[in-house]
Each structure stands twice: as structure tokens, then as C-alpha cells.
Amino acid sequence: MEEPDVESLPRGGFRCRLCHVTAANKPSLDDHLRGKKHQRLENLRALRQAQELRSVFVSGFHKGTPASELSEYFQKVSHPTGGKGKREVLEEVLAQPQHSLGGQKLRVKPRERKEFRYSPPKKQGATRWEQLTPEKLAQTLLQADDVDAQMAQLVRLVEFSEGERRLRHLLVTLFQEVFSEFFPACAVLPFGSSVNGFDVHGCDLDLFLDLEKTKTFQASARGVGLPQCRALAPVPFPVCQAEEEEAGPEPDAHSEDSILSDIDLALATVPEVLELVATVLRKCVPGVHNVQAVPSARRPVVKFCHKESGLRGDISIDNRLALCNTRFLQLCTEADERVRPLIYTVRYWAQQQALAGNPFGGGPLLNNYALTLLVLFFFQTRSPPLLATAARLRELAGRCFTVVDGWDCTFPRDSARLEASGNTETLCSLLSEFFRTFGDYDFAGTVISLREGQALPVPSFLLSEAGTRLKLGPFNLQDPFELSHNVAANVNEKTALRFQRCCCEAAKYCRSLQYQRKSSKGKSWGLGRLLQPGALEAREPGAAHCHITIPLALAALPAHSRQQLCQQEQTTAKSKQSLDQKPTAQAPHGSEGPLDKPRKEQMPAGFEGLPDPGTGKPSPAHEEQPTASSKRPLDHREGDAVSPACKRLKAEGALPPLGDSVTWSCAVWHRVWLGRRRMRRQLRSPEPHPEQEASSLELEEKVSEAIALQEEGGEPSRTEPVLRFTACAQPGGANQQDTRTSLLLSPASEQTGLFQDFAHFLQGFLPRMVERYLGSAA
């Protein structure tokens, strides 16, 4: 039965109109409909509708007439009896032609029925981009004259207002005054989005509490008896000088009421200092609540919320590198006026495409800092460059060296020392080129370095001293100063691939006249279409191909490993996903002979032979050349009721020359991409062995076989596969440093819907399996 509150979305999703919740698939939708939130809103809607049925609209009475007087009047008019219901009373009131109260003629009519609308409770403080809805943005951007003007308008819409800037300044001043009372000579320094030039409505207030001078003060006080800082327990708030004199002398260095008498900052652990800072915030800073120390974060912080404004923030005690990064971003905004508009646009675009914008940190999405560095790297690689590399900035700084936490953070503090750029590209052109550049970028096989201003191949990067400590992953973006920090290390394969696909779609749109020229008919154009949620993906819902990039390619491996990788790609694509042939039923116990027999007589024409590496055309069937989808019979050992754990397929065909492509015709006989996680849990041992990771390929093969047998047990034997497609593999290119192999999958024309589900599974599964195979073989 169809739910009236549910609407279908492109790509198989659903949206609940009642709760404003989006579900990715039908099981998720069913869970939501059974959930407490949906049930509560349904009951609330029913209650409101019942109230509408037994209510009337009344007007014309004197201003200030109490509700009790109106209620008493209508009770007399209706002459209620014991057996009369509310609906009957309502009809009786409406049937009377005239009503009057206190000499005033009343106008009584049925209550207007309105559609129930759920308004979620407003959060304290706006989150990132929350105040700017896509509809409001689209209407505003229609009025601009060109794309450059639209970007400037976007910046004005999302940046701080003068009131927000003043509020943050006052809060920083308040924190400085309070903490100075308890930590003499300390400094409260803002960093991050509030001051780096990329402020957005409602962004967090990031503060750094510098206690270095306080440590020196404490050491001196203990050595020569200098006055200590304010006592915490007896003084709930900072007091003026006159109040200090009446309260008596300040506690000395050994007073049990002094903060610093209980803890030595030079020897204290980070959790101890964080708890001390949290105590000051809770007891001594007016208007601050929800204080929580988080010592387990990458940069330990104390989180807080300002009650009146709803502004959230955090205070860190060991984050000097963040101050350098903030000043570096400020320098970039001062170097070229095109930096801010382009970064704001890319950030908003990524948030609308669900590629970034995780407000609570963590997760597989890109953060704003990573997106900002990606745009700065793009500026560094333009010809001529708009921004200088970090290495070049170090040269421009001269002899003024800056080292923070062991990292070289040297760059000019004055933008006047920067070199002028000869690049004259417009913002419209730069945005289009940004999407084109990263639409086909080897994020997994290279490391983006803002220090060098180039993408370094992973093999050569690992040989350098700086590359030994960097955490590599599907998206490698090195911090310009903390060289061991991959700012996109949290991004997974799925998000990295989606980022590339979205960049490709955006690049296609930016080549159209709808992006470049203003619409004379008042239609959405330029950024108005680009920045709408999922607008470009919905343009081609039935994509007829799938592109998979395998990071470690033949060209990046030693000669003896190239053949193994080529064979493994064929093995993974065939045996692990059952692409080659339909598995046969389980043989009875004790039977002799192979479990799987060659099914050449049932093979479709496309399986008759391998393609010729030189031409890409299939070889003639009568030559009986081993096909790319053929399987040799498995050896059956006596007493085995199932096939061996590892099926070793032989790629008997000649390997294509490096740089040539090879094409296979493939068939999928079972939906092995469904239920893999549940089946994997059933097959995995409850106590994993140390060798579990090395045998993950065998485990995945067992999962595929179990799903195939389970599916085949409930239906008659198939004579046709559920899906047919072709796969074309192409090494990365002529460049020997290129670390990619491209696999292009194209379905049969009538099977695009089923193919999308299968391709979505392969995009994350296939590169991971190849990586595990190479890791186990190393």
C-alpha cells in the first residue's frame, strides 16, 4: 500500500513529506515509518485535524473579551444535552443565522482547514549555510549580470554580518578577561573560520588558550614567592580591584584555594589541564553552558555553547599549528581577490552535493579545510599561477624562520612581499577549470602537496623522508606545514569517487551556454543551476556506463608484479563476483569428478574468445582460444562437500602490451551484491585469526558462492544471466608514474537499472580487493 506522505526520489531514494526526512532505500524508509518521530507526528496531525472538525472561527467581539466569556456564550447557544456530541453541537452553532455578544454582532463560520506542516525546533545558533536556502539563493542569483557577480553575491550572503563580528570580538574579550584572572599572562587567540577570511554564518568559534607565559609565571611564583592567580572556589566571577582589597590578601603560591597550587602546568597532562579549563568555563564565564572536555580528539579541546546567541565553540591548549594555518589562509586571501569567491562557491557546491559539510566532525566527507586547500592547490597549478607555493613563500620570507612543533612554518606575514600574479582568468573560467581538473584526478595514486605545488606519485613520495608518516588513503591531501597530516584521511573510496563524478557533471554543465550566459527568460542560469542539490546528477539518471579507477596500476609496479596484477584484476572481476558462469549445485558427499564443469555449449557468443590486444576485437570462436571468462575445472578432494576455499583462475591468454586496452564480455548469473554483509558475518569465525586479513579474498569468494547457492535454492535453474555487460581495462597512460588502471563497464541497453546497483557495488569493492591482494603479496 502506498504511503501518502512518501514521495519517490531519483536514484531509488524516498522522502517523507511529513517529517522532512530522506531515506536511501525501502528498508530505511520502512524503519523511519515505524519510528517514534513519524508515529508522533502522525498522532499530532490527527489531533490537529480533529480539533479543526470541532472548532469554529469567531470575529466581531470587543477587543479584550476573555475566552471564558465566549465559551460560556456558545455553551448557552448550543443547549447541550447529555447525548449530544461535539460534532452535533458545532453544526447547531453554525445553523443559527445570527450571533451577538455584548451588543456586538458576531461573525461565525467554519474553521479553515490547513495542511499540517511540521516545523522542526530551531537549534540554538545557525549551522553552516543554514540561513541560506537553495530557493532563496536561486532567486538572488537571478538578478546578477554574470557568473563573477553571482560569486560575489554568494560571498555577501554567507559571510559574517557586522553584528556577528562584534559578538565574536566581545566573547573573545570576555574569555581573555576571565582566563587572565586565573591564568596570569595567558592569551586567548581566535583561529579558524572566524578570522581566516572564510567566515560563514553560524560557524564555530575556535579559540587557542596559550599558557606558555603562564607556565613561566608559575615557575617564578614558586621560586621567589610572587603573588599567585585568582582562587577558584571562593570567587565565582571576576571581581574589580576594590573588591579584591576588601576580600583580603591574595593566596600565595602554596594556598590550597589557588588553581595553580593544585597543578603544575609544566608537568600536568593534557586531560588535567582541559578539565581545569572546563571548570573555569562552567563556574566563572557568564552565559556559557554545555561545557564538555574532549581529550580524545586529534586536537584535544573543551567544547562550549554561548546561551544567549547559541554560538558554539571550542578551546584548545595545544594547537599552535592552527594559528599558522589561519595566518597562511589570510595571506592567500590578501594575495588575490579571486581566492575568496571561488572557495566559497566550491564549499557551497560540495555541501549541496552531500560531499562535505559534516557539522560534528569525523565521517567520510570532506571538511572545509580540505576543500580550501584543494582550491589553493588549483590556484598554484594554473599557468601562470595565481598563488605561490609554500616552498616559494619560505624563500620570500628571507631569514625570518618560524618553527612550530618541529615543522617549518616560515612564510611572509606581510602580503606586500608577495609577487604579483600575471594570471587574468575570470572567476567564471576558473570554476569551470577547477571541475575539469579534478573530474579525472588520481587522488589515491598521488599526494597533493601545497608545499611543492604539484601532485607527487605515491611510489616516489613514499621514498622521501616526509612520506613515511603520512596516512595514505583514497584521497591524499597534505597539509602545507604539518607534512605528516593528510587533511582528507577520513574520506573513503565512495566519497572520493562521488567527488570525481560530481566534478565531471559540473564540468559538463560549465561548458554549456546555460552556465556562461544570463537567461533572458528568467530561468535558472550560471550558479543558480549548479548550486541546487543534486540538480546535475538528476539530469542523466540512466547513465549507460560505469568508470572504476584502480589506484595501483601496472606502470607503477615492478616488472615481475605486473603480470600478477593483471591476473588478479581478471580473477577479482570473474570469480569474486561470479561474472564468468552460473555456479552449479553442490555435489553430493563422496561424489567423484569436478564440482563445476565447463559450460562452453551454454556460453553466449560474446564469451567465445579473448579480444585481440592489438585490435580490441574478439578472436574467432573456432580457434578455441581460452576466453577471459572461462574457468578450469576445480579439483575435488574426497570427502569435501563444497568447493575449495581459493579458486585459482589461470589467465591463459596473452597479456596485452602496457598501454593497450583489453575488453571482456561478461555475464552476471546471481545478484551477489545483495546481502553480502549479513552473509559475511555468518561465514566469518566468531574469533578471528591473525591470518583473517590475508584470507579476505577467499572469504569474499565464499560469500559470493553462498549467496549464489541461496538464491538458486528458491527458484528453478536459470537459462539466462540476470545481467550482461562489457568491461574494458586500460592502464593509466604513457606516463610511467601514473598509478591508475581504468575499468569502463557498459551494460546492455535494456538493463541499465539493474546495472546501476551492480556498478555501485563494484566501485567500492573492486579497488579494495585489488589493494588487499597486493598488500598480501608484498
C-alpha positions in Angstrom: 0.0 0.0 0.0 1.3 3.4 -1.0 2.1 5.9 1.8 0.5 9.4 1.1 3.4 11.0 2.9 6.1 9.4 0.9 7.5 10.6 -2.5 10.0 8.8 -4.7 13.3 10.5 -5.5 15.8 9.9 -8.3 18.3 7.1 -7.9 16.0 5.0 -5.8 15.6 7.2 -2.7 12.5 8.3 -0.8 11.4 11.4 1.1 8.9 11.6 3.9 6.9 14.9 3.4 5.6 14.8 6.9 9.0 14.6 8.7 11.2 16.1 6.0 13.4 13.0 6.2 15.2 11.4 3.2 15.7 7.6 3.0 18.2 5.9 0.7 16.2 2.8 0.1 13.0 1.0 1.0 14.3 -0.8 4.2 15.5 2.6 5.6 12.1 4.1 4.7 10.2 1.3 6.5 12.4 1.8 9.6 11.6 5.5 9.6 7.8 5.0 9.2 7.9 2.6 12.2 10.0 5.1 14.2 8.9 7.3 17.1 9.3 10.5 15.2 7.0 9.6 12.4 4.4 8.0 14.7 4.4 11.1 17.0 3.9 13.4 14.1 1.1 11.3 12.7 -0.7 11.4 16.0 -0.1 15.1 16.3 -1.6 15.6 12.8 -4.6 13.5 13.7 -5.2 15.6 16.8 -5.0 18.9 14.9 -7.4 17.6 12.3 -9.8 16.5 15.0 -9.6 20.0 16.6 -10.4 21.6 13.2 -13.6 19.5 12.9 -14.9 20.7 16.2 -13.9 24.3 16.1 -15.4 27.5 14.6 -13.9 30.8 13.6 -15.4 33.8 15.5 -14.8 37.5 15.0 -16.5 40.8 15.7 -16.4 40.8 19.5 -14.9 43.6 21.6 -11.2 43.7 21.9 -10.1 42.2 25.2 -13.1 39.9 25.6 -11.9 36.9 27.7 -12.1 33.5 26.1 -14.2 32.2 29.1 -16.9 34.7 28.2 -17.0 33.4 24.6 -17.1 29.8 25.7 -19.9 30.5 28.1 -21.9 32.2 25.4 -21.6 29.3 22.9 -22.5 26.8 25.6 -25.8 28.6 26.2 -26.4 28.9 22.4 -25.9 25.2 21.8 -28.2 24.0 24.6 -26.0 20.9 25.2 -27.7 17.7 26.3 -26.2 14.5 27.6 -26.5 12.6 24.4 -25.3 15.3 22.0 -21.8 15.0 20.6 -19.3 17.8 19.8 -19.9 17.5 16.1 -23.7 18.0 16.6 -23.1 21.0 18.8 -20.8 22.5 16.1 -23.5 22.0 13.4 -26.1 23.6 15.7 -24.0 26.7 16.3 -23.3 27.1 12.6 -27.0 26.7 11.7 -28.1 29.8 13.7 -28.2 32.8 11.3 -27.1 35.4 13.8 -25.0 35.6 17.0 -24.4 38.7 19.2 -22.3 39.2 22.4 -22.3 42.4 24.4 -24.2 44.3 21.8 -21.7 43.3 19.1 -22.7 41.1 16.1 -20.5 38.1 15.9 -19.3 36.5 12.6 -19.2 32.8 13.0 -18.0 30.5 10.2 -16.4 27.0 10.0 -12.7 26.9 10.8 -10.4 26.9 7.8 -8.7 23.6 7.3 -4.9 24.0 6.7 -2.4 21.4 5.6 -0.4 20.1 8.6 3.2 21.3 8.4 5.9 20.1 10.7 8.3 22.8 11.8 11.3 21.3 13.5 12.5 23.0 16.6 15.0 25.7 15.9 18.5 25.0 17.0 20.4 27.4 19.1 22.7 29.1 16.6 22.6 28.6 12.8 24.7 25.9 11.4 26.8 26.3 8.3 24.8 27.6 5.3 21.6 27.0 7.3 20.4 30.6 6.8 20.7 30.3 3.1 18.2 28.0 1.5 18.6 26.9 -2.2 15.4 28.6 -3.1 16.5 31.9 -1.6 19.9 31.6 -3.3 18.5 30.8 -6.7 16.2 33.9 -6.6 19.0 36.1 -5.5 21.5 34.9 -8.2 18.9 35.5 -11.0 19.5 39.3 -10.6 23.2 39.2 -11.2 24.7 40.1 -14.6 27.3 37.4 -14.9 28.9 34.4 -13.1 31.5 36.6 -11.4 28.8 38.8 -10.0 27.0 35.7 -8.8 30.0 34.5 -6.8 30.4 37.9 -5.2 26.8 37.9 -4.3 27.2 34.4 -2.7 30.0 35.7 -0.6 27.9 38.6 0.7 25.0 36.2 1.5 27.0 33.8 3.7 29.8 35.9 5.3 29.5 37.4 8.8 27.3 40.4 9.3 28.7 43.3 11.3 26.7 42.1 14.3 28.3 38.7 14.2 31.8 40.0 14.0 31.1 42.3 17.0 29.6 39.4 19.0 32.6 37.2 18.5 35.0 40.0 19.3 33.1 40.7 22.6 33.2 37.0 23.5 37.0 36.7 22.9 37.5 39.8 25.1 35.3 38.3 27.8 37.3 35.0 27.7 40.5 36.9 27.8 39.5 38.8 30.9 38.2 35.8 32.8 41.1 33.5 32.0 43.6 36.2 32.8 42.3 36.2 36.3 43.0 32.5 36.7 46.0 32.1 34.4 48.1 35.2 34.5 49.8 36.3 31.3 47.8 33.8 29.2 46.5 34.7 25.8 43.1 33.8 24.1 43.6 33.8 20.4 40.9 33.1 17.8 41.7 31.0 14.7 39.8 29.1 12.0 36.8 30.3 10.1 36.1 33.3 12.4 39.3 35.1 11.3 40.9 33.3 8.3 38.8 35.1 5.7 36.3 32.3 5.1 33.7 33.0 7.7 30.2 31.6 7.3 27.0 32.3 9.3 27.0 30.3 12.5 30.4 28.7 12.1 32.1 27.6 15.4 34.3 30.0 17.4 37.7 28.3 17.6 40.0 29.6 20.4 43.5 28.8 21.4 44.5 29.3 25.0 48.2 30.0 25.1 49.6 29.1 28.6 53.3 29.3 27.9 53.8 32.6 29.7 51.5 31.3 32.5 53.9 28.4 33.0 56.8 30.8 33.3 54.8 32.9 35.8 54.0 29.8 37.8 57.6 28.7 38.0 58.7 32.2 39.0 56.0 32.4 41.7 57.1 29.1 43.2 60.7 30.2 43.2 60.6 33.7 44.5 57.1 33.9 46.1 55.3 36.1 43.6 51.6 36.6 44.0 49.5 33.7 42.7 46.5 33.8 40.5 42.8 34.1 41.4 41.3 31.4 43.7 38.6 29.4 42.0 36.5 28.1 44.8 35.6 31.4 46.8 35.3 33.7 43.7 32.5 32.6 41.3 33.1 35.6 38.9 36.0 38.0 38.2 35.9 41.0 40.7 37.2 44.5 40.4 40.2 45.9 42.3 38.1 47.4 45.1 36.5 44.1 45.9 39.9 42.4 45.9 41.1 44.8 48.7 38.1 44.1 50.8 38.5 40.3 50.4 41.9 40.4 51.9 45.3 39.4 50.6 45.6 37.1 47.6 46.5 33.5 48.2 50.2 32.7 47.8 51.8 30.0 45.7 51.0 27.3 48.2 47.4 28.3 49.0 45.0 25.3 48.8 42.4 27.6 47.2 44.6 28.6 44.3 44.2 26.9 40.9 47.9 26.7 40.2 48.7 25.4 43.7 47.0 22.1 42.9 48.6 21.5 39.5 51.9 22.2 37.8 51.1 23.3 34.2 54.6 22.3 33.1 54.1 18.7 34.3 50.3 18.3 34.0 48.8 16.0 31.5 46.5 17.3 28.7 43.3 15.9 30.3 44.1 17.5 33.6 44.6 20.9 32.0 41.5 20.5 29.9 39.4 19.7 33.0 40.8 22.8 34.7 39.8 25.0 31.7 36.4 23.4 31.7 36.0 24.2 35.4 36.7 27.9 34.8 34.2 28.0 31.9 31.5 26.4 34.0 31.9 28.5 37.1 33.3 31.8 36.0 32.2 32.7 32.5 28.7 34.2 32.4 26.4 32.9 29.6 28.3 29.7 28.9 26.8 26.3 29.2 27.1 22.7 27.8 30.8 22.7 28.7 32.5 19.4 27.8 36.2 18.4 27.8 37.1 16.1 24.8 40.7 14.9 25.5 40.3 12.0 22.9 40.1 14.3 19.9 43.0 14.7 17.5 43.5 18.1 18.9 42.0 17.9 22.5 39.5 20.7 23.1 36.9 21.9 25.6 33.6 22.5 23.8 31.1 25.1 25.0 28.0 27.0 23.9 27.0 30.6 24.5 23.5 30.5 25.8 22.1 33.9 24.6 23.4 33.7 21.0 23.5 30.0 20.6 27.1 30.3 19.3 29.1 27.1 19.7 32.9 26.9 20.1 35.8 25.1 21.5 39.1 26.0 23.3 42.3 24.1 22.6 45.5 24.3 24.5 47.9 22.6 22.1 47.2 23.8 18.6 49.8 26.4 17.6 49.9 25.0 14.0 46.3 26.1 13.6 47.4 29.7 14.2 49.9 29.3 11.4 47.4 27.8 9.1 45.0 30.6 9.8 47.5 33.3 9.0 48.5 31.4 5.8 44.9 31.4 4.6 44.7 35.1 5.5 47.8 35.7 3.4 46.2 33.8 0.4 43.0 35.9 0.6 45.2 39.1 0.6 47.3 37.9 -2.3 44.4 37.6 -4.9 40.8 38.9 -4.7 39.6 35.8 -6.6 40.5 33.4 -3.8 37.5 34.0 -1.5 34.7 33.9 -4.1 35.9 30.6 -5.7 36.4 28.9 -2.3 33.0 30.0 -1.1 31.5 28.6 -4.3 33.2 25.3 -4.1 32.4 24.8 -0.5 28.7 25.5 -1.0 28.6 23.3 -4.1 30.2 20.4 -2.2 27.8 20.8 0.7 24.8 20.8 -1.7 26.1 17.6 -3.3 26.5 15.9 0.1 30.3 15.8 -0.4 31.1 18.0 2.6 29.5 19.8 5.5 29.6 17.2 8.3 28.9 19.6 11.3 30.0 17.2 14.0 33.4 16.2 12.5 34.5 12.8 11.5 32.7 10.7 8.9 33.8 10.1 5.3 33.0 13.6 4.0 35.4 16.4 3.1 35.8 19.1 5.6 36.0 22.8 4.7 39.7 23.0 5.4 40.4 20.2 2.9 38.2 21.9 0.2 40.0 25.2 0.8 43.5 23.6 0.4 42.3 21.9 -2.8 41.3 25.2 -4.3 44.5 26.8 -3.2 46.4 23.9 -4.9 44.4 24.6 -8.0 45.5 28.2 -7.9 49.1 27.2 -7.5 49.0 25.0 -10.6 47.4 27.4 -13.0 49.6 28.9 -15.8 50.6 31.4 -14.8 50.0 30.6 -11.1 47.7 32.8 -9.0 49.4 31.8 -5.7 52.9 30.9 -4.7 53.7 27.5 -3.3 54.6 27.1 0.4 58.2 26.5 -0.6 58.3 29.7 -2.6 56.8 31.6 0.3 59.6 30.3 2.5 62.1 31.9 0.2 60.3 35.2 0.2 60.3 35.3 4.0 64.1 35.7 3.9 65.9 35.0 7.2 62.9 35.1 9.4 62.4 31.5 10.2 59.3 30.1 12.1 59.3 26.6 13.5 56.2 25.3 15.3 56.1 21.9 16.9 59.1 20.9 14.8 57.6 21.9 11.5 58.8 24.7 9.2 56.0 27.3 9.1 58.0 30.1 7.5 56.2 32.5 5.2 55.9 36.3 4.9 53.4 37.9 7.4 53.1 40.9 5.1 51.3 40.4 1.8 53.3 43.3 0.3 56.3 40.9 0.0 54.3 38.6 -2.3 54.9 38.5 -6.1 52.1 39.8 -8.3 50.4 37.2 -10.5 50.1 37.6 -14.2 47.0 35.4 -14.4 44.0 37.2 -15.8 41.4 34.4 -15.8 37.9 35.3 -14.7 36.1 33.6 -11.8 33.7 32.0 -14.4 36.6 30.4 -16.2 38.4 29.4 -13.1 35.4 27.5 -11.6 34.9 25.6 -14.9 38.6 24.7 -15.0 38.5 23.6 -11.3 35.8 21.0 -12.1 37.6 19.9 -15.3 40.9 19.4 -13.5 39.5 17.3 -10.6 36.9 15.4 -12.7 39.6 12.8 -13.7 42.2 13.1 -10.9 44.3 10.3 -9.4 43.6 11.2 -5.7 44.5 7.7 -4.5 47.7 7.3 -6.6 49.2 10.8 -5.9 49.7 13.1 -2.9 48.6 16.7 -3.4 51.4 18.9 -2.0 50.8 22.6 -1.5 54.4 22.9 -0.3 55.7 21.8 -3.7 52.7 22.9 -5.8 52.4 19.6 -7.5 50.9 16.1 -7.2 53.6 13.6 -6.1 53.1 10.0 -7.2 52.7 7.7 -4.2 55.7 5.4 -5.1 58.2 8.3 -5.3 56.5 10.1 -2.3 57.0 7.1 -0.1 60.7 7.0 -0.8 61.1 10.5 0.6 61.5 11.1 4.3 58.3 13.2 4.5 56.2 10.4 3.1 56.9 7.8 5.7 54.5 9.1 8.3 51.7 10.4 6.1 48.5 8.3 6.3 47.6 7.4 2.7 44.1 6.6 1.5 41.6 7.2 -1.3 42.1 11.0 -1.1 45.6 12.3 -0.3 45.9 16.0 0.5 49.0 17.0 2.5 48.9 19.9 5.0 51.3 22.6 3.7 53.1 22.8 7.1 52.4 19.6 9.1 53.6 17.3 6.4 52.6 14.1 8.3 48.9 15.2 8.2 46.6 14.1 5.5 43.7 16.5 5.8 41.4 14.2 3.8 42.4 11.0 5.5 38.8 10.4 6.7 37.5 10.3 3.1 36.6 6.8 1.9 36.6 5.3 -1.6 32.9 6.0 -2.1 33.2 9.7 -1.3 36.3 10.1 -3.4 34.6 8.5 -6.4 31.5 10.6 -5.9 33.6 13.8 -5.8 35.1 12.9 -9.1 31.8 12.1 -10.7 30.2 15.3 -9.4 33.2 17.3 -10.8 32.7 15.6 -14.2 29.0 16.5 -14.2 29.7 20.1 -13.1 32.4 20.4 -15.8 29.9 19.4 -18.5 27.4 21.9 -17.2 30.1 24.7 -17.1 30.7 24.1 -20.8 27.1 24.9 -21.7 25.6 28.3 -22.5 23.2 28.0 -19.6 26.2 28.4 -17.3 28.0 31.1 -19.2 25.1 33.4 -20.2 22.3 35.0 -18.3 18.9 33.8 -19.2 16.6 36.3 -20.9 13.5 34.3 -19.9 14.2 34.4 -16.2 15.2 30.8 -15.9 17.9 29.5 -13.6 21.4 30.0 -15.0 25.0 30.1 -14.0 25.5 29.2 -10.3 21.7 29.1 -9.9 21.6 25.7 -11.5 25.0 24.5 -10.4 24.4 25.0 -6.7 21.0 23.3 -6.5 21.0 20.0 -4.5 21.5 17.1 -6.9 20.4 19.1 -10.0 23.2 17.9 -12.3 23.0 14.2 -11.2 19.3 14.1 -11.9 19.9 15.3 -15.5 21.2 11.9 -16.6 19.5 9.3 -14.3 20.2 6.4 -16.6 23.9 6.6 -17.1 24.9 4.0 -19.6 28.4 3.2 -18.2 30.4 3.0 -15.0 34.0 4.1 -14.7 36.1 2.4 -12.0 39.7 3.6 -11.2 42.0 1.1 -9.6 44.8 3.1 -7.9 47.8 0.7 -8.2 48.4 0.1 -11.9 50.8 -1.9 -13.9 53.0 1.0 -14.7 53.7 1.7 -11.0 54.7 -1.8 -10.2 57.9 -3.8 -10.8 58.0 -5.9 -13.9 57.6 -9.2 -12.0 54.4 -7.8 -10.3 52.7 -6.6 -13.5 51.5 -10.0 -14.6 50.2 -10.8 -11.1 48.1 -7.6 -11.0 46.7 -8.2 -14.5 45.7 -11.8 -13.5 44.3 -10.6 -10.2 42.1 -8.0 -11.9 40.7 -10.8 -14.1 40.3 -13.1 -11.1 38.5 -10.5 -8.9 36.2 -9.4 -11.7 35.3 -13.0 -12.5 35.4 -15.3 -9.6 34.7 -13.0 -6.7 31.6 -11.5 -8.3 30.6 -14.7 -10.2 30.8 -12.9 -13.5 32.0 -15.8 -15.6 29.4 -18.5 -15.4 26.5 -19.8 -13.4 27.7 -21.9 -10.4 26.3 -25.4 -10.3 24.6 -27.0 -7.4 26.6 -28.5 -4.6 27.8 -32.0 -5.3 26.7 -34.9 -3.1 29.1 -36.0 -0.4 31.7 -38.5 -1.7 31.0 -37.9 -5.4 33.9 -38.0 -7.8 34.8 -35.6 -10.5 34.8 -31.8 -10.6 32.1 -29.8 -9.0 32.0 -27.2 -11.8 32.0 -28.4 -15.4 32.9 -26.2 -18.4 29.7 -24.8 -19.9 31.1 -23.8 -23.2 28.0 -25.1 -25.0 25.9 -22.7 -22.9 28.2 -19.7 -23.3 26.8 -16.7 -25.2 28.6 -15.6 -28.3 30.4 -12.9 -26.5 32.3 -15.4 -24.5 33.7 -17.3 -27.4 37.2 -15.8 -27.3 39.5 -13.2 -25.9 39.8 -9.9 -27.7 42.9 -9.3 -29.7 45.1 -6.9 -27.8 46.0 -5.1 -30.9 42.6 -4.5 -32.3 40.3 -5.0 -29.4 38.0 -7.3 -31.4 37.1 -10.8 -30.2 39.1 -13.7 -31.7 37.2 -16.3 -33.8 35.4 -18.9 -31.8 36.6 -21.8 -33.9 40.2 -21.2 -32.7 39.1 -22.4 -29.2 41.3 -19.8 -27.6 40.8 -19.7 -23.8 38.3 -16.9 -23.0 38.6 -14.2 -20.5 35.5 -15.7 -18.8 36.4 -19.4 -18.8 37.1 -21.4 -15.8 39.3 -24.5 -15.5 37.6 -27.4 -13.6 38.2 -27.5 -9.9 39.9 -30.4 -8.2 37.6 -32.3 -5.9 39.1 -33.9 -2.9 37.4 -37.0 -1.4 35.1 -36.0 1.5 34.7 -32.4 0.5 31.1 -31.3 0.1 31.9 -27.8 -1.0 34.4 -26.2 -3.4 37.9 -25.4 -2.2 38.3 -22.0 -0.4 40.5 -20.5 -3.1 39.8 -20.9 -6.8 42.9 -20.1 -8.7 42.0 -19.0 -12.2 44.5 -19.1 -15.0 44.7 -16.1 -17.3 46.0 -18.2 -20.1 45.5 -15.5 -22.8 48.5 -13.4 -23.6 48.7 -10.2 -21.5 48.2 -7.0 -23.5 51.1 -4.7 -24.1 51.5 -2.0 -21.5 49.3 0.9 -22.5 46.9 -1.2 -24.7 43.3 -1.9 -23.6 41.6 -5.2 -23.3 37.9 -5.9 -23.4 35.8 -8.7 -21.9 32.1 -9.7 -22.4 30.7 -10.6 -19.0 27.6 -12.1 -17.6 26.2 -12.0 -14.0 24.2 -15.0 -13.1 23.3 -14.1 -9.5 22.7 -10.9 -7.5 25.8 -11.4 -5.4 25.9 -7.7 -4.4 22.8 -8.1 -2.1 23.2 -9.3 1.5 27.0 -9.6 1.5 27.4 -8.1 4.9 25.0 -10.5 6.5 26.4 -13.5 4.7 30.0 -12.4 5.6 29.0 -12.3 9.3 27.6 -15.8 9.1 30.7 -17.2 7.4 33.3 -15.4 9.5 34.7 -17.2 12.5 33.5 -15.7 15.8 37.1 -15.5 16.9 39.1 -14.0 14.0 42.6 -15.4 13.4 45.6 -13.3 12.7 45.5 -14.6 9.1 42.0 -13.3 8.6 43.1 -10.2 6.6 45.3 -12.2 4.3 42.4 -14.6 3.5 39.9 -11.8 2.9 39.8 -12.6 -0.9 38.9 -16.3 -0.1 36.3 -15.1 2.3 34.7 -12.8 -0.3 34.6 -15.7 -2.8 32.9 -17.9 -0.2 30.3 -15.1 0.3 29.6 -15.0 -3.4 29.2 -18.7 -3.6 26.9 -18.9 -0.6 24.7 -16.1 -1.9 24.5 -17.8 -5.3 23.6 -21.2 -3.8 21.0 -19.5 -1.5 19.4 -17.7 -4.4 19.4 -20.7 -6.7 17.8 -22.9 -4.0 14.5 -21.0 -4.2 14.0 -20.8 -7.9 14.4 -23.1 -11.0 17.7 -23.2 -12.8 18.2 -20.1 -15.0 19.0 -20.3 -18.7 19.9 -16.6 -19.0 22.1 -14.4 -16.8 20.5 -11.6 -14.8 22.9 -9.0 -16.4 25.2 -8.7 -19.3 27.9 -6.1 -19.7 31.3 -5.4 -21.3 34.4 -4.4 -19.4 37.3 -2.5 -20.9 40.5 -2.2 -18.9 43.1 0.5 -19.8 46.3 1.2 -17.9 46.7 4.8 -16.7 48.7 6.1 -19.6 52.1 6.5 -21.2 53.4 8.2 -18.0 55.3 5.6 -16.1 54.4 7.4 -12.8 50.7 7.1 -13.5 49.3 4.8 -10.8 45.9 4.0 -12.1 44.1 1.4 -14.2 40.8 2.4 -15.6 37.9 -0.1 -16.0 34.9 1.0 -18.1 31.8 -1.1 -17.7 28.9 -0.8 -20.2 25.6 -2.7 -19.7 23.2 -4.0 -22.3 20.8 -1.2 -23.3 17.8 -2.8 -21.7 19.5 -3.5 -18.3 20.6 0.0 -17.2 18.5 -0.1 -14.0 19.9 -3.3 -12.6 23.4 -2.4 -13.8 23.5 0.7 -11.7 23.1 -1.3 -8.5 25.8 -3.7 -9.6 28.2 -0.9 -10.7 27.6 0.9 -7.4 28.8 -2.2 -5.5 31.8 -2.7 -7.8 33.0 0.9 -7.5 33.9 0.3 -3.8 34.6 -3.4 -3.8 36.9 -4.0 -6.8 39.7 -1.4 -5.9 39.6 -2.6 -2.3 40.1 -6.2 -3.2 43.0 -5.4 -5.6 44.6 -3.4 -2.8 44.3 -6.2 -0.4 45.7 -8.7 -2.9 48.8 -6.5 -3.5 49.2 -6.0 0.2 49.1 -9.7 1.0 51.5 -10.5 -1.9 54.1 -7.9 -0.8 
